[in-house]
Amino acid sequence: MSLYHHPTYLLKALAEREQNGLLRKLTYSFPEIDFCSNDYLGFSKMGLLDAKLQALNDEGSGDRQPTQFGATGSRLISGNSRTLEEAEQQIALFHHGQSALIFNSGYDANVGLISSVAQKTDLILYDEWVHASIYDGIRLSHATHYKFKHNDTEALEELIQRHQKNFENIYVIVESVYSLDGDSAPLLELVEICQDFKNIFLIVDEAHAIGVFGKQGRGLCNALSIEKKIFARVYTYGKAMGCHGAAVVGSEILRNYLINFSRTFIYTTALPSYSVEAIKHSYQLLIETEQKDKLQSNIAYFYSKAGELKNCVKSQSAIHAIQLGNNEQVDRMDRELKEKNIHARAMKSPIVKPGKERIRFSIHAFNTKEEIDNLIEVLSKFAK
């Protein structure tokens, strides 16, 4: 017997993944030209590290607490700080909310919010394309749940009409921008549907919209002037904001409830203060820099070049995709991109449905016109 003894299923599952060319492996060697990362505005490359170091060297001035590497405990034990609460106040103000609560990641925020708010007597209706963190939060909530076809408001209304009288509350959960193709949820219609019922509450994940849409990058809910019509909004900082963490924005009652009942908030060590300083600095960059304008300019340039690519899914967001239809074509295109030193995201079945295999790529504020031209050159070879 070897040093480690394993259940047969572990070995079988890994062997099957490898046989199908789907085995995931960690690497730190990526092609140089970035059309893959979620760093849409390039904030991770714009001095955030300097801001962290400056915060670490700041031993505190006035009544501010010194910055330290570790938070030393959960926020309910020893990890809370004035820096955290100041950041939450600034986040709530920026996003036109009554309050905000910081979580350690977007995953933690979604799981903690949904699993604690929705009860056994409630119903959750969610778009079939929502992120895994939303789905995991749904499963942990013990609420009854049904998915509806992507962006299909008629299917949603049908589910509401069928089940509305059987549950105490209904939560409708969507993303403002979806990571698969970069398309947007029909938020105006969703708000109108939910407002017709007193017991329906809308939750919107703005992970891929913050920094891209709205005034100073406030998100798609801001762009549509519906921020105060939504029960809870989730803003993730590991994408356009270039740092780490997330916040749930909503009412003061919701914040107090999450502090008391959200397990991913209660039972985890708080973010260290240098991470919180990075979040605050990212918001300053949204206000003070022109990165959002540069991003929109690059998206428009991509549109002007990709207009004839029929199987290219174009969006108003930073995310786009080219549908290829099978894993072999995805592998071929992935190889050609790498030959051009371009880093994009291959999405093969069963990660996506068979026949929906694609290459996903993200436009950034820092991409050059020449880099976009090179990307278009490869895409055009696979356009139907």
N, C-alpha and C positions, 0 to 999 in steps of 0.2 A: 504493500500500500504506500502511496506517495505521502509526502509530508502533509498535504492538504487533501481531505476527502470531500467530494462534492456530490450533491444530488444529481442524478442522471439528467434531469431536465435542463440544468444550467449548461452542461456540455452540449446537449442536443440543440438547444436554442442558439448557442453561439455558432455551432457547426452549420446550422441551416442558414443563418445570416451570412456567413462567409461564403457558402456555396452559391447563394443568390446574389453575391456582390453587394451586400447591404450592411456589412459589418462596420460599425462606427469605430473610429480610432482617433485618439487625441493627437494633435500636431501643433507645432508652433511655427512651422515653415509655410508661409502663404505667398501666393503671387503678389507682386509689388503693387499693382494697380487695383485699388479697392473699389469694387462694385458689389461688395458682399455685406460689409458691416452695417450696423444700425446707427453708426456715428454720423448721422445725416448732415449735421452742421459743422462737424469737425471740432467740436468743443474738447474732445479728449486730446487733441493736438494743439490746443490754444492756450496753454499756460495753466490748466487746472492743477497740474502737479505743483507748479510754483505756488499756487494759492494754498494748496495743502501744506507745503513746506513752510510757508509764511505763517500759517495757523499753528503749526507745530512749534515754531520758534517763538510764538507769542505766548508769554507766560501769564497773560491776563492783564487787562488794564481796567481800572475802575472796579466795578462789581462783577466783571465777567470771570467765569471759571476758567482755569488753565486748560489748554488743549492737551489731550493725552491719547496714547495709542489705543487703549482698550477702554470700553465703557464700563467694565467691571461687573456688569449684571444687567438684568432686565430693567426696563424703565420703572417698574413698580417696586424694585428693590434698591438698586444703587446707580442705575444707568441713566436716569433722567438728568437734564441739565437746562440751564437758561438758554444755551445755544439752540438746543432742540426746540424748545417752546417758541423762541423768537423766530426760528425758521418756519415753524408751522403757522405762525401768525402771518408771516410774509407770504407763504404759499396760499393761504386762504384768501388774503387780500388780492393777490395777483390773479387768482382764478375766480374771483367774485363769489366766494363761498363763505358761509358763516364760520366754518372751522376746517381744520385739516389735521390728519394724524399720519405721521411718518412710519412706514414699515421698512424692513431690511431689504426688500426686493419687490418687484412687481408680482412675482409668484406668491410671496407671502401676503401681499395686500389682497389679491384676489381670493386666495384660499381663506384667509382670515375674515374678510368681509362676508363672503357668501356663506361659508359654513356656519357662521355665528348668527347672522341675521335671519336666514330662512329656517323655518321651523317645520316639524312634521305635519302640521296642519296647513302648510303653505304649498304653493305650486310655483315651480320655476320653468319659464319658457325661454329657451336660448337658441341663438342662431347656430346652425350646424358647423360654422367655421370658427367658433370661438377658440381661444387659446387653451392649451392643456391645463393651465393654472385655474381657469374659470371652471372647466369641467371637473377638476379635482375638488374644487370648493363646493360644487354642486353635489357631488357624490358624498362628501363628508357632512353635508347639511341634513341628510335624512329626509329632505322634502321630496315630494313627488316632482318629477321633472320630465319634460318633453322637449325635443328639439324641433325647430321648424326650418324649412328649406331656406338656404342662404338668401338674405335680403328680401324674402317673400312676405310682405305685410298682409297679404290676403290669407296666407296659411296661418300667420300669427293670430289674426282676428278670428279665424275659424276655431282655433284652439281656445281662445279666450271665451268665445260664445259657448263652446261646449262644456268648459270646466269652471267658469267664473263663479257659479253658485255653490260649488262643492268645496271651495277652499277659503280659508280666512283671508289670506293675502296672496297676490300673484306678483312675482318678480320677473321682469323681462330684462334679459342680459344680452348685450351686444358689445361689439368694438366699434369705435368711430371709424377706424381705418384697420382693415384686415391685413395680416402679414403675408397671406398666401399670394395675393395678386395686387395688393395696395388699393383695392376699391373701398368705398365708403358705405357705411350704413345709411339707410334712408331716415335720418334722425328726426327730421321735421314730421314725417308721417308717424314715426314711433311715438313722439311726444304727444301728437294729437290723439292717437289711439289710447295711450295710457291715461290721458287727462279725462277721458270719457268715463272712467271708473275710479271710485274713491279708494279701492283696495288694490290698485295696480301701481307698482313702483318700478321705475326704469333705472338700471345700472349701466353705465357706459365706461368701458376701458379706453382711455385716450393714449395708450402707450405709443402708438405710431403716429399720432397727430400732434402731440406737443412739440413745439419748435418748428412745425411745418405749416400749420394752419392758424388762423386767427390773428388778432392784433398782438404784435410782439411775440408770436408763437404760442399763444394761450391755448390753442387746440381747436378742434372742429366745432365743439359745443359753443365756444366763444364766437367763432366765425358765423354761426347760425343764430346767435343771440338766444340760446336756450339753456344757458348754464343753470339758472335758478329753477328750471322746470324738471330737473333731473334729481332723483333721490340720492344717488352716489356716483361720483366720478373718480376714476383711478388714473393717476399720472405716474408714469414710470420714468426713472432717471437714467437707466442704463442704455438708452438709445440716443435720441438727438441731444439729450442733456450731457452726455459724455461722462457720467460719473456712476453712482450706484444708489439704490434705494427706490422708494416709491411713496406716494401719499394718497390717502383716501380723502376726498373733499366732499363735504356735505354740511349737515346741520350740527349744532353743538350737541344735541341729543344723540345723534349717530356717533359722534366722537366719544362721548361718555360711555355709550353702550359698548363700542369696540374695546375701549380700555378695560372694561369689566368682563367681556365675554369672548373676545377674539383670541383664540389660543396661539396663533402665530405672532401676536403682539405680546401676550402675557408671558409666554414661556420661551423667550429667546433673548439673548444678550442684545442690548441696544446698539445701534450704529455708533462707532466712535466719533468724537467731535470733529476730527479732520474730514470725515465723510460728510458730515452735516455742513461744514464750511464749504466743501466742494459743491454741494447742492445749492447753497446760497449764492456762490460765485457763478454757477451756471445760469441762475435766474438773472443775475446782473449782466451776463453776456448776452442773454436774450434781448435785454433792454438796450444795451450799449453798442452792440456790433451789428453789422449788416449781413451776417451769415445767412439769415432767412432769405433775404433778397437774392443773394448769390445762388442759394439752393433753387429758388423758384426760376431764376434765369437759366440754370442748367437743365431743369426739368423741361422748360419751354424749348430749349435747344434740342434736347433729346426728342421731343415731340416732333419738331420740324424735320428731323432726320429719319424718324421711325414711322412716319405716317403711312408708308406703303407696306409695312410688314404685317400681313394679315393675321398671323397667329401670335403676334406680340400683344400681350394684354397691357395696355397703357392706362395710366391713372393720373389723377391730379396730385397724388401723394409722391413720396420719394421712392416707393416700391413699384416695380414693374416685373413682368414675367413673359417668357416665350414658351408656349405650350408645344410639346414635341411628341407626345402620344405614346411613348414607350421608353423603357429604361435604357435600351441600346442607343437610341438617339441622344438621350441625355448624356450618356457617357461619352459619345462622340463629340458633342458640343463642348462638354466640360474639358476634354483634352485640347480642343482647338483654342479655347479661351486661355488655358494655362500656357499654351505655346506662345500666346500674345502677352503673357505675364499678367493676365486679368483674373482677378479673384471674384467669382460669383457663386451662387448657391444652387447646387444640384438637388432637385426634389424628386425622388423616385418612389414608385409604389413599393411597399404598402404604406409609406408615409403619406402619400396622396393616393387617391383612387386610381385604379388601373385605367389607362387611357388619358389621364390628366397629368402625366409626368411633365415636368417643366424645369427650366432654369429660371431662378429668381435673381434679380439684381436690383441694387439700390443706387440711386443717384445721390451724390453728395455735393455740398457747397464747394469742396476742395477739388473735385474732379475737373480736369482741363477739357477744353473742346477737343483737343487731339485724342485724349483718352476716350471720350464719348464716341468720336469718329471710329476709333479702333473697335470699340464694342459693337457699333452698328455694322461694321464690316463683317464681323463674325456672325451676328444675328441674321444678316441678309442671306447667308449661305444656307440657313435652315428655315427661312420663311417659305410658307406654302403659297 
